[in-house]
Amino acid sequence: MFASFLIALLPQFADASIQSLEARLLDRNSSSEARVLVLEELAMRTGAVSWEACEAARAVARGPWTIDYVRVLGRAGEEALPELRKYARSKTASVRAEAVYSLVKADQAGGERFGRQKIHLRSEPVEARIAALRGLADRGSIMFRVEALRALSKETPAPLKLEALEILARNPGEGDVRYLIDVVDHAAGRVQGEAVRLLQEITGYRIDADARSWRYFMLKHDAEGTDFKRDSGPSEASHQTLSYMGIPIQGERIVFVLDASGSMNSPLAERTRESRGHRAVSELAELLPRLPDKAAFDIVFFESTIDGFGGGRLVNRRPARLDEAAEWLARRDFDGGTNLYGGLEEAFSRKGVEEIILLTDGMPSAGEVQSTHRILAWVQRWNRWRKVRVSTIGLSAPRKADSFLSKLAEQNGGVYRAIR
């Protein structure tokens, strides 16, 4: 009953202006359920929010909606700073990160110093350190580039390195090259891959993850007194990236989230003798043995219920586990509805996950959250400070799913592929 009530309200809230949303929060006749949904919508927006609206939101902000409340607080001006300082000590990492980001960005007097301190505090959750670095960049601090380059040191966690690389990618320069080569030398997985891609963008060279070759050409250009830019000679061979259903895999800790609803028994449009489910499973079974030796993975199937292979955690790519995964995949049946929200929630619960690939043939039709708009909001809560790459595949999915799946990928650093 509550879920259907929220779904009925969604269209008017999604299209409403910030002023209209604030008015709904301030309306004493509005139910707490409606005000929670308004708060969720406000958190997804940009633009200033009044202190009065924040006070009204505080009355309904409970559980995961506390994250939304603190995010909205950050857009309420100096009046909100004392409240933000309180939440910057929260034991919930995502709540703490939202408060840290807003303090760094909005506190004109002390935000920059506060942020620079937070970035390098190892006692801070990595989410808060990421938030501090992003806050420096978004406030236009003259020190954000220095701090981003410092964050690429060997001692920092991989998600913080990914944030630093994303910030450098906003305006990459030749001065970044030495630091990026060091990352290629000592990092692995997505961090190494992102550093290589940034080096290729800066220099025009198509060298793979080979730090010695990068250093050779850097020293060669230094000796010649020329910019580290590739000339018009023959191009180097490009690295062939491992992929699933055409989606390049960049991480070494990955969760495959696959639709197991009844519609996956339907035949493919171009291969009528093969079902959607069979193709999804067979391609995954072929891919798993080709994952890097140090990779860890899990597989999550979603229909009306959720079924995971790894028992709630990522499993190492060992021959015995690969054999178990192949047998598990071979027993897969397809039945029930499409609890896409549940599949994503399960994937994000995996500690250390770097990359998620979601495959579905339809729109959500089962589970706690079925609105695609709200699923995007929930993924923002889970991933805003975690840097998990989410890519999506629409396998013979209806065209109305394209907008949702492409937006989900775009908002989370991934790519979308539609297979008709």
ChimeraX attribute file (.defattr): number of C-alpha atoms within 10 A of each C-alpha:
attribute: neighborCount
match mode: 1-to-1
recipient: residues
	/A:1	5
	/A:2	9
	/A:3	13
	/A:4	11
	/A:5	11
	/A:6	18
	/A:7	15
	/A:8	11
	/A:9	13
	/A:10	19
	/A:11	11
	/A:12	10
	/A:13	20
	/A:14	17
	/A:15	11
	/A:16	15
	/A:17	13
	/A:18	19
	/A:19	13
	/A:20	13
	/A:21	23
	/A:22	22
	/A:23	14
	/A:24	20
	/A:25	27
	/A:26	17
	/A:27	12
	/A:28	11
	/A:29	8
	/A:30	11
	/A:31	12
	/A:32	15
	/A:33	13
	/A:34	19
	/A:35	23
	/A:36	22
	/A:37	22
	/A:38	24
	/A:39	27
	/A:40	26
	/A:41	21
	/A:42	23
	/A:43	23
	/A:44	17
	/A:45	14
	/A:46	10
	/A:47	9
	/A:48	14
	/A:49	21
	/A:50	17
	/A:51	17
	/A:52	13
	/A:53	20
	/A:54	23
	/A:55	15
	/A:56	19
	/A:57	27
	/A:58	17
	/A:59	13
	/A:60	20
	/A:61	20
	/A:62	13
	/A:63	8
	/A:64	15
	/A:65	21
	/A:66	20
	/A:67	25
	/A:68	26
	/A:69	26
	/A:70	28
	/A:71	24
	/A:72	29
	/A:73	29
	/A:74	28
	/A:75	20
	/A:76	20
	/A:77	15
	/A:78	16
	/A:79	12
	/A:80	22
	/A:81	18
	/A:82	11
	/A:83	14
	/A:84	24
	/A:85	15
	/A:86	11
	/A:87	20
	/A:88	23
	/A:89	15
	/A:90	14
	/A:91	10
	/A:92	14
	/A:93	17
	/A:94	26
	/A:95	25
	/A:96	25
	/A:97	29
	/A:98	28
	/A:99	29
	/A:100	32
	/A:101	28
	/A:102	29
	/A:103	27
	/A:104	29
	/A:105	26
	/A:106	22
	/A:107	18
	/A:108	11
	/A:109	9
	/A:110	12
	/A:111	22
	/A:112	26
	/A:113	12
	/A:114	16
	/A:115	26
	/A:116	19
	/A:117	12
	/A:118	22
	/A:119	26
	/A:120	17
	/A:121	12
	/A:122	12
	/A:123	8
	/A:124	15
	/A:125	17
	/A:126	24
	/A:127	24
	/A:128	27
	/A:129	31
	/A:130	28
	/A:131	30
	/A:132	31
	/A:133	30
	/A:134	27
	/A:135	25
	/A:136	26
	/A:137	23
	/A:138	15
	/A:139	18
	/A:140	13
	/A:141	15
	/A:142	11
	/A:143	13
	/A:144	24
	/A:145	19
	/A:146	11
	/A:147	18
	/A:148	24
	/A:149	17
	/A:150	16
	/A:151	24
	/A:152	24
	/A:153	15
	/A:154	13
	/A:155	9
	/A:156	16
	/A:157	15
	/A:158	23
	/A:159	21
	/A:160	26
	/A:161	28
	/A:162	23
	/A:163	23
	/A:164	23
	/A:165	23
	/A:166	19
	/A:167	19
	/A:168	19
	/A:169	18
	/A:170	9
	/A:171	9
	/A:172	16
	/A:173	14
	/A:174	12
	/A:175	9
	/A:176	17
	/A:177	21
	/A:178	13
	/A:179	15
	/A:180	22
	/A:181	23
	/A:182	18
	/A:183	24
	/A:184	23
	/A:185	16
	/A:186	12
	/A:187	19
	/A:188	18
	/A:189	18
	/A:190	22
	/A:191	24
	/A:192	24
	/A:193	20
	/A:194	22
	/A:195	28
	/A:196	24
	/A:197	18
	/A:198	20
	/A:199	26
	/A:200	18
	/A:201	15
	/A:202	20
	/A:203	18
	/A:204	16
	/A:205	21
	/A:206	18
	/A:207	20
	/A:208	20
	/A:209	20
	/A:210	12
	/A:211	17
	/A:212	12
	/A:213	13
	/A:214	25
	/A:215	15
	/A:216	11
	/A:217	16
	/A:218	19
	/A:219	13
	/A:220	13
	/A:221	15
	/A:222	12
	/A:223	9
	/A:224	9
	/A:225	9
	/A:226	10
	/A:227	11
	/A:228	19
	/A:229	16
	/A:230	16
	/A:231	10
	/A:232	7
	/A:233	6
	/A:234	7
	/A:235	12
	/A:236	10
	/A:237	10
	/A:238	10
	/A:239	10
	/A:240	8
	/A:241	12
	/A:242	14
	/A:243	15
	/A:244	17
	/A:245	17
	/A:246	14
	/A:247	17
	/A:248	15
	/A:249	22
	/A:250	21
	/A:251	24
	/A:252	21
	/A:253	26
	/A:254	27
	/A:255	28
	/A:256	22
	/A:257	24
	/A:258	26
	/A:259	30
	/A:260	32
	/A:261	26
	/A:262	16
	/A:263	20
	/A:264	26
	/A:265	16
	/A:266	17
	/A:267	17
	/A:268	19
	/A:269	14
	/A:270	10
	/A:271	10
	/A:272	10
	/A:273	10
	/A:274	14
	/A:275	16
	/A:276	23
	/A:277	25
	/A:278	20
	/A:279	17
	/A:280	19
	/A:281	17
	/A:282	13
	/A:283	13
	/A:284	20
	/A:285	19
	/A:286	12
	/A:287	14
	/A:288	17
	/A:289	15
	/A:290	12
	/A:291	19
	/A:292	14
	/A:293	12
	/A:294	12
	/A:295	18
	/A:296	21
	/A:297	24
	/A:298	24
	/A:299	27
	/A:300	23
	/A:301	28
	/A:302	29
	/A:303	26
	/A:304	22
	/A:305	18
	/A:306	19
	/A:307	19
	/A:308	19
	/A:309	18
	/A:310	17
	/A:311	12
	/A:312	16
	/A:313	20
	/A:314	21
	/A:315	18
	/A:316	17
	/A:317	20
	/A:318	14
	/A:319	11
	/A:320	9
	/A:321	14
	/A:322	17
	/A:323	14
	/A:324	13
	/A:325	18
	/A:326	17
	/A:327	12
	/A:328	14
	/A:329	18
	/A:330	13
	/A:331	7
	/A:332	13
	/A:333	14
	/A:334	18
	/A:335	17
	/A:336	17
	/A:337	21
	/A:338	27
	/A:339	25
	/A:340	33
	/A:341	24
	/A:342	24
	/A:343	26
	/A:344	26
	/A:345	15
	/A:346	19
	/A:347	27
	/A:348	19
	/A:349	12
	/A:350	19
	/A:351	11
	/A:352	16
	/A:353	23
	/A:354	25
	/A:355	26
	/A:356	27
	/A:357	26
	/A:358	25
	/A:359	25
	/A:360	27
	/A:361	25
	/A:362	22
	/A:363	22
	/A:364	21
	/A:365	18
	/A:366	19
	/A:367	19
	/A:368	11
	/A:369	20
	/A:370	20
	/A:371	17
	/A:372	18
	/A:373	16
	/A:374	20
	/A:375	20
	/A:376	19
	/A:377	17
	/A:378	20
	/A:379	18
	/A:380	18
	/A:381	20
	/A:382	18
	/A:383	17
	/A:384	18
	/A:385	22
	/A:386	24
	/A:387	22
	/A:388	24
	/A:389	23
	/A:390	24
	/A:391	27
	/A:392	25
	/A:393	25
	/A:394	22
	/A:395	23
	/A:396	19
	/A:397	18
	/A:398	13
	/A:399	13
	/A:400	10
	/A:401	18
	/A:402	19
	/A:403	11
	/A:404	18
	/A:405	25
	/A:406	19
	/A:407	17
	/A:408	25
	/A:409	22
	/A:410	16
	/A:411	17
	/A:412	20
	/A:413	14
	/A:414	22
	/A:415	21
	/A:416	24
	/A:417	18
	/A:418	20
	/A:419	15
	/A:420	13
